[in-house]
Amino acid sequence: MITKISTSSCGLRPLLASLIFCLFFFEGYSSELVVRPPDGKVGKEQVLIFLPGARVPAENYQDLLSKIQNEVNRPLWTITLKFLGDVPQPLRLKSRVERVIKNLNKNLDSKILQEDIWLSGHSLGGINARRIASEYGGLILLSSYFDRLGDRNKSDFPKFERPVLLLSGELDGLTRPAYLVRDAKFDTSSINKEDWNKSVILLPEVNHSLFAYDDYLVNGDLPTTLNPSVGRKLIAKAAGLFMTIHSNQTEARLKANSMESLYELKKQSDELMRSYETAYAMDSTLCGDAQGLIIKEDLGQNTNVNINSQTEKGIHKFALAKPTIEIGSKKEPIITTVKFVDNYRNIIDLGNISLAPKASFCKMKSAESVVNADLDEEIHKKTSCSKIQRRLMLETLYLLTDKQYQRYLESGKILDIVKEKKNSTGIGWLSSGSDLIDEEDGDYFVNTRSLYTNLDAPKLFNGMTYCKLVTPARLLDWYLIDSLIPDSN
């Protein structure tokens, strides 16, 4: 049963004054959707306050919320907040939630404790819910995440003291899986301990849309063959298990069973996340690995060379930096490469922007410069930036599961061509230009950029191999997300 409880209005005033008041001081829409617990549940009542995603009517989430009510072990009220224009707003959200709880307590003639009040939200609704959730019993983010507000390397997720579940889908084109993967390192879930305060779970074949829609694909989302009702039941199961684990009224055996069931979902999730973790690890050693490939391909697999890597965070310092080659005490060459990571401009941490870099710039030494540095070897071949890029593409493809690879092939957007633009100046090579993944007449390709110098160039500039490369993390994002986005989106 759905009940509407009035919470605010703009009052009877002259039209202009009323409009101004509503636009700048409104505390939400004029009602919430309040649904009582299903029959047959026993124990102390609890409540889930839910914030819809942007431009999604509150009514669309009632099937999901009903399934969550059925999954939890205690009576659960759900209250879905409605907003003007169906856009969740943080403005005076705290006071609005307090008033909604006060109204519910009044209707129940009892008081629901803070620890029995959960905050949840989908997409943007989750981001707003998170801002006030620390005062309540717990937080469930659906296709949402702990945003960074400009700094992608900092998050208050590990400092969040309440139980929190980050739950999204493998095929979410808007809140990309990588956004959950970066917080997975703070996950405390384990079958061997009871500290489940932070759980990050990626569900197979779930996309952004089925949280609220049966037959509508949100712009930018990925299609799925998963039945929406089945998908929502899977989402509700994970949310219900997490709430049951954190209920102080859950008896020990039920809690242990719930942890075991949730851990099974967690193991599936870890498998889906592993490719992202591997790709980002490959990103971190990219330039050193590329330098190693040049040496092994051009001089032979047994060539003894030590390789160090340094990273410059500023483009201006990177422009002035040069790779170096020295001869160590044991007469072996020591190469130091220089790296710069060109990230997408992501100042407000929007989920549908790739977390992976646009490209990595690698300044390396050529094989002939190593030979010239007193290594008694012969050059067998000359490795190009395009060859390194092809190697990266192949290695990243190996990270896909059979099912993921099949989806990628069926998309028709196969990224198997590498074009190389050779630059003659450092300024030309550094210039960002367009994204390195491009399309022409239906063919998708990587357009890597390079700069090579011979040994007869001035000493400071000779024997260089400079490559601008699409990294494994960005390639993986293409294979698993970008290639699957319908052209109509």
LUMVEX-23400 format. One record per residue (C-alpha): residue number from 1; residue in one letter; x, y, z. Coordinates in steps of 0.02 Angstrom, whole numbers, always signed. Layout:
// residues N
setor	drenro	east	north	up
NUM	A	X	Y	Z
...
***
This chain:
// residues 489
setor	drenro	east	north	up
1	M	+0	+0	+0
2	I	+68	+171	-49
3	T	+24	+322	+59
4	K	+61	+504	+19
5	I	+114	+612	+166
6	S	+118	+800	+137
7	T	+275	+884	+201
8	S	+288	+1058	+124
9	S	+207	+1182	+7
10	C	+246	+1352	-63
11	G	+97	+1437	+22
12	L	-32	+1562	-40
13	R	+63	+1715	-98
14	P	+68	+1826	-250
15	L	+125	+1723	-399
16	L	+299	+1800	-421
17	A	+344	+1794	-236
18	S	+280	+1615	-227
19	L	+386	+1560	-375
20	I	+544	+1639	-302
21	F	+512	+1557	-134
22	C	+484	+1387	-213
23	L	+639	+1395	-322
24	F	+759	+1447	-185
25	F	+686	+1379	-25
26	F	+588	+1224	-71
27	E	+628	+1067	+29
28	G	+572	+944	-102
29	Y	+413	+896	-186
30	S	+247	+901	-94
31	S	+240	+717	-50
32	E	+334	+555	-22
33	L	+289	+378	-64
34	V	+272	+284	+100
35	V	+250	+95	+93
36	R	+213	-8	+248
37	P	+303	-173	+281
38	P	+233	-332	+203
39	D	+130	-448	+312
40	G	+216	-588	+407
41	K	+373	-494	+461
42	V	+412	-494	+647
43	G	+527	-390	+757
44	K	+561	-206	+784
45	E	+517	-95	+636
46	Q	+649	-8	+531
47	V	+642	+114	+386
48	L	+733	+141	+221
49	I	+736	+321	+155
50	F	+763	+313	-34
51	L	+816	+450	-157
52	P	+780	+417	-343
53	G	+904	+446	-482
54	A	+898	+604	-587
55	R	+746	+620	-701
56	V	+673	+455	-639
57	P	+499	+460	-560
58	A	+492	+396	-381
59	E	+355	+273	-430
60	N	+477	+178	-541
61	Y	+575	+111	-391
62	Q	+429	+34	-299
63	D	+455	-140	-372
64	L	+637	-141	-316
65	L	+596	-73	-143
66	S	+457	-201	-122
67	K	+581	-340	-161
68	I	+702	-270	-31
69	Q	+560	-270	+98
70	N	+533	-454	+62
71	E	+718	-495	+81
72	V	+751	-418	+251
73	N	+712	-516	+409
74	R	+621	-373	+499
75	P	+472	-261	+457
76	L	+538	-125	+340
77	W	+451	+37	+295
78	T	+511	+120	+134
79	I	+496	+307	+105
80	T	+539	+368	-69
81	L	+570	+556	-76
82	K	+499	+651	-223
83	F	+584	+806	-294
84	L	+536	+949	-408
85	G	+571	+894	-587
86	D	+623	+722	-524
87	V	+798	+787	-487
88	P	+863	+744	-311
89	Q	+928	+897	-220
90	P	+1045	+908	-70
91	L	+966	+1074	-18
92	R	+892	+1055	+158
93	L	+887	+867	+134
94	K	+933	+834	+316
95	S	+786	+934	+386
96	R	+668	+852	+262
97	V	+720	+677	+314
98	E	+704	+723	+497
99	R	+527	+785	+468
100	V	+478	+629	+370
101	I	+539	+518	+512
102	K	+448	+627	+638
103	N	+286	+609	+539
104	L	+309	+420	+528
105	N	+342	+407	+715
106	K	+185	+506	+747
107	N	+81	+392	+637
108	L	+156	+237	+719
109	D	+139	+310	+894
110	S	+315	+249	+928
111	K	+494	+300	+890
112	I	+607	+219	+762
113	L	+786	+231	+825
114	Q	+923	+313	+720
115	E	+1014	+146	+706
116	D	+859	+72	+623
117	I	+851	+207	+488
118	W	+942	+171	+325
119	L	+980	+294	+184
120	S	+987	+236	+5
121	G	+983	+308	-170
122	H	+1008	+267	-352
123	S	+1140	+359	-454
124	L	+1134	+546	-411
125	G	+1009	+507	-274
126	G	+1140	+398	-191
127	I	+1272	+535	-197
128	N	+1151	+654	-109
129	A	+1097	+522	+17
130	R	+1278	+492	+64
131	R	+1298	+673	+122
132	I	+1182	+648	+272
133	A	+1193	+459	+298
134	S	+1328	+463	+433
135	E	+1194	+510	+562
136	Y	+1090	+355	+528
137	G	+1104	+166	+539
138	G	+1181	+131	+369
139	L	+1195	+176	+185
140	I	+1158	+78	+26
141	L	+1219	+156	-137
142	L	+1141	+85	-295
143	S	+1235	+122	-455
144	S	+1318	+260	-357
145	Y	+1484	+289	-270
146	F	+1586	+400	-155
147	D	+1626	+547	-268
148	R	+1793	+637	-259
149	L	+1737	+814	-300
150	G	+1887	+852	-409
151	D	+2025	+742	-336
152	R	+2009	+565	-402
153	N	+2138	+502	-277
154	K	+2048	+555	-119
155	S	+1890	+480	-45
156	D	+1802	+487	+123
157	F	+1740	+309	+96
158	P	+1871	+227	+212
159	K	+1827	+355	+347
160	F	+1639	+325	+337
161	E	+1594	+247	+505
162	R	+1422	+176	+467
163	P	+1389	+13	+373
164	V	+1391	+51	+187
165	L	+1355	-57	+35
166	L	+1409	-2	-139
167	L	+1307	-102	-262
168	S	+1310	-85	-451
169	G	+1310	-187	-610
170	E	+1434	-259	-732
171	L	+1345	-176	-878
172	D	+1317	-5	-801
173	G	+1366	+121	-934
174	L	+1337	+273	-824
175	T	+1413	+223	-657
176	R	+1552	+124	-738
177	P	+1618	-29	-645
178	A	+1787	+56	-625
179	Y	+1706	+179	-505
180	L	+1667	+37	-387
181	V	+1832	-51	-417
182	R	+1933	+97	-353
183	D	+1841	+85	-185
184	A	+1849	-106	-177
185	K	+2019	-95	-92
186	F	+1927	-27	+62
187	D	+1806	-174	+65
188	T	+1805	-264	+234
189	S	+1699	-414	+181
190	S	+1768	-584	+228
191	I	+1692	-753	+262
192	N	+1811	-770	+410
193	K	+1764	-612	+506
194	E	+1613	-509	+553
195	D	+1679	-340	+500
196	W	+1565	-313	+351
197	N	+1550	-125	+375
198	K	+1605	-89	+197
199	S	+1553	-200	+53
200	V	+1578	-164	-133
201	I	+1482	-281	-248
202	L	+1468	-286	-437
203	L	+1322	-390	-500
204	P	+1333	-491	-663
205	E	+1233	-426	-813
206	V	+1148	-287	-713
207	N	+1144	-117	-797
208	H	+1096	+58	-738
209	S	+920	+56	-808
210	L	+841	-99	-731
211	F	+844	-23	-556
212	A	+694	+78	-615
213	Y	+638	+23	-789
214	D	+571	-133	-873
215	D	+591	-90	-1057
216	Y	+680	+77	-1065
217	L	+867	+102	-1087
218	V	+935	+260	-1008
219	N	+1043	+363	-1125
220	G	+1224	+302	-1115
221	D	+1180	+138	-1030
222	L	+1220	-36	-1095
223	P	+1086	-159	-1150
224	T	+1065	-321	-1053
225	T	+972	-483	-1087
226	L	+938	-502	-900
227	N	+752	-500	-856
228	P	+723	-337	-758
229	S	+624	-424	-621
230	V	+760	-555	-601
231	G	+893	-419	-597
232	R	+798	-319	-465
233	K	+776	-476	-360
234	L	+965	-500	-365
235	I	+992	-319	-312
236	A	+862	-337	-173
237	K	+943	-498	-112
238	A	+1112	-413	-90
239	A	+1036	-261	-4
240	G	+925	-368	+108
241	L	+1068	-480	+161
242	F	+1176	-330	+204
243	M	+1037	-251	+309
244	T	+1005	-417	+397
245	I	+1190	-435	+441
246	H	+1188	-262	+521
247	S	+1026	-282	+618
248	N	+1055	-293	+805
249	Q	+903	-408	+813
250	T	+974	-539	+697
251	E	+1009	-701	+789
252	A	+1182	-777	+767
253	R	+1137	-921	+650
254	L	+1037	-810	+530
255	K	+1178	-682	+530
256	A	+1306	-817	+488
257	N	+1196	-885	+347
258	S	+1169	-709	+279
259	M	+1355	-675	+280
260	E	+1389	-837	+187
261	S	+1256	-797	+55
262	L	+1320	-621	+31
263	Y	+1498	-685	+19
264	E	+1446	-794	-128
265	L	+1389	-636	-219
266	K	+1552	-554	-166
267	K	+1656	-693	-245
268	Q	+1565	-670	-412
269	S	+1594	-483	-396
270	D	+1780	-506	-364
271	E	+1795	-606	-525
272	L	+1714	-463	-622
273	M	+1827	-335	-541
274	R	+1989	-431	-564
275	S	+2016	-377	-745
276	Y	+2002	-193	-695
277	E	+2126	-216	-553
278	T	+2247	-304	-671
279	A	+2230	-171	-805
280	Y	+2266	-30	-683
281	A	+2417	-125	-618
282	M	+2478	-139	-798
283	D	+2452	+49	-817
284	S	+2565	+85	-669
285	T	+2716	-4	-746
286	L	+2675	+38	-927
287	C	+2829	+138	-980
288	G	+2952	+23	-895
289	D	+2869	-128	-974
290	A	+2868	-43	-1145
291	Q	+3054	-5	-1127
292	G	+3084	-187	-1082
293	L	+2989	-242	-1237
294	I	+3099	-132	-1347
295	I	+3257	-207	-1273
296	K	+3200	-388	-1281
297	E	+3126	-374	-1457
298	D	+3272	-278	-1532
299	L	+3421	-351	-1439
300	G	+3361	-522	-1382
301	Q	+3271	-598	-1234
302	N	+3430	-624	-1132
303	T	+3492	-445	-1141
304	N	+3543	-387	-967
305	V	+3476	-211	-940
306	N	+3408	-130	-782
307	I	+3257	-17	-806
308	N	+3195	+116	-687
309	S	+3042	+225	-712
310	Q	+2998	+397	-650
311	T	+2833	+490	-667
312	E	+2810	+677	-687
313	K	+2643	+746	-629
314	G	+2658	+912	-720
315	I	+2661	+923	-909
316	H	+2790	+1064	-906
317	K	+2915	+964	-803
318	F	+2883	+813	-911
319	A	+2917	+915	-1069
320	L	+3090	+957	-1003
321	A	+3130	+784	-934
322	K	+3232	+660	-1036
323	P	+3257	+472	-1022
324	T	+3434	+426	-973
325	I	+3554	+282	-995
326	E	+3703	+248	-883
327	I	+3826	+106	-861
328	G	+3819	+27	-689
329	S	+3960	-43	-582
330	K	+3932	-215	-659
331	K	+3947	-142	-834
332	E	+3761	-164	-868
333	P	+3658	-21	-944
334	I	+3534	+64	-827
335	I	+3390	+150	-916
336	T	+3273	+274	-831
337	T	+3111	+307	-924
338	V	+2997	+457	-896
339	K	+2807	+448	-891
340	F	+2663	+571	-893
341	V	+2480	+519	-874
342	D	+2352	+622	-969
343	N	+2186	+605	-877
344	Y	+2013	+652	-933
345	R	+1959	+817	-857
346	N	+1841	+752	-724
347	I	+1820	+896	-601
348	I	+1656	+835	-525
349	D	+1689	+649	-538
350	L	+1547	+607	-656
351	G	+1521	+420	-664
352	N	+1499	+408	-853
353	I	+1673	+480	-885
354	S	+1810	+349	-894
355	L	+1923	+341	-743
356	A	+2059	+271	-854
357	P	+2185	+393	-928
358	K	+2164	+465	-1101
359	A	+2341	+407	-1134
360	S	+2512	+381	-1057
361	F	+2662	+473	-1127
362	C	+2821	+369	-1118
363	K	+2995	+437	-1149
364	M	+3113	+291	-1180
365	K	+3282	+251	-1255
366	S	+3303	+159	-1419
367	A	+3395	-7	-1430
368	E	+3533	+69	-1534
369	S	+3569	+196	-1396
370	V	+3594	+50	-1277
371	V	+3718	-31	-1398
372	N	+3805	+137	-1417
373	A	+3825	+144	-1228
374	D	+3953	+4	-1234
375	L	+3842	-151	-1242
376	D	+3917	-284	-1352
377	E	+3757	-332	-1443
378	E	+3682	-319	-1616
379	I	+3511	-246	-1657
380	H	+3397	-377	-1736
381	K	+3244	-266	-1768
382	K	+3171	-98	-1725
383	T	+3015	-95	-1616
384	S	+2891	+44	-1654
385	C	+2761	+128	-1543
386	S	+2625	+48	-1648
387	K	+2697	-124	-1611
388	I	+2697	-85	-1424
389	Q	+2517	-26	-1438
390	R	+2463	-186	-1526
391	R	+2545	-286	-1388
392	L	+2448	-189	-1256
393	M	+2285	-218	-1349
394	L	+2315	-405	-1359
395	E	+2366	-420	-1176
396	T	+2210	-323	-1122
397	L	+2095	-432	-1227
398	Y	+2162	-583	-1131
399	L	+2087	-507	-972
400	L	+1909	-529	-1038
401	T	+1805	-681	-991
402	D	+1732	-785	-1133
403	K	+1562	-703	-1106
404	Q	+1635	-528	-1105
405	Y	+1736	-564	-1262
406	Q	+1581	-629	-1351
407	R	+1484	-471	-1306
408	Y	+1627	-366	-1373
409	L	+1631	-461	-1538
410	E	+1442	-447	-1557
411	S	+1451	-258	-1532
412	G	+1531	-240	-1704
413	K	+1646	-103	-1637
414	I	+1806	-202	-1650
415	L	+1962	-106	-1604
416	D	+2100	-198	-1699
417	I	+2184	-65	-1805
418	V	+2332	+41	-1751
419	K	+2382	+195	-1847
420	E	+2541	+285	-1802
421	K	+2570	+470	-1821
422	K	+2756	+508	-1819
423	N	+2805	+678	-1751
424	S	+2967	+768	-1785
425	T	+2961	+887	-1636
426	G	+2929	+866	-1451
427	I	+2796	+1002	-1455
428	G	+2699	+910	-1589
429	W	+2712	+745	-1496
430	L	+2656	+822	-1330
431	S	+2505	+909	-1404
432	S	+2351	+821	-1334
433	G	+2243	+834	-1490
434	S	+2093	+719	-1497
435	D	+2060	+556	-1406
436	L	+2176	+419	-1467
437	I	+2030	+299	-1497
438	D	+1943	+356	-1656
439	E	+1821	+299	-1791
440	E	+1815	+322	-1978
441	D	+1687	+245	-2096
442	G	+1635	+119	-1965
443	D	+1813	+63	-1926
444	Y	+1879	+92	-1749
445	F	+2064	+116	-1722
446	V	+2198	+177	-1604
447	N	+2299	+323	-1672
448	T	+2460	+315	-1572
449	R	+2587	+455	-1585
450	S	+2776	+437	-1587
451	L	+2941	+528	-1597
452	Y	+3105	+441	-1642
453	T	+3280	+513	-1647
454	N	+3438	+435	-1717
455	L	+3609	+429	-1637
456	D	+3671	+571	-1748
457	A	+3550	+694	-1666
458	P	+3623	+816	-1537
459	K	+3682	+722	-1383
460	L	+3541	+776	-1267
461	F	+3410	+720	-1394
462	N	+3483	+567	-1478
463	G	+3429	+386	-1466
464	M	+3252	+423	-1409
465	T	+3090	+325	-1428
466	Y	+2940	+428	-1372
467	C	+2768	+345	-1374
468	K	+2595	+408	-1333
469	L	+2495	+252	-1291
470	V	+2317	+203	-1249
471	T	+2337	+113	-1083
472	P	+2268	-59	-1035
473	A	+2142	+22	-916
474	R	+2072	+131	-1055
475	L	+2071	-14	-1178
476	L	+1976	-121	-1052
477	D	+1850	+19	-1029
478	W	+1825	+18	-1217
479	Y	+1806	-170	-1233
480	L	+1684	-185	-1086
481	I	+1589	-20	-1092
482	D	+1613	+100	-1238
483	S	+1599	-31	-1375
484	L	+1432	-90	-1304
485	I	+1345	+79	-1296
486	P	+1212	+81	-1433
487	D	+1241	+205	-1573
488	S	+1070	+281	-1539
489	N	+1137	+335	-1369
***
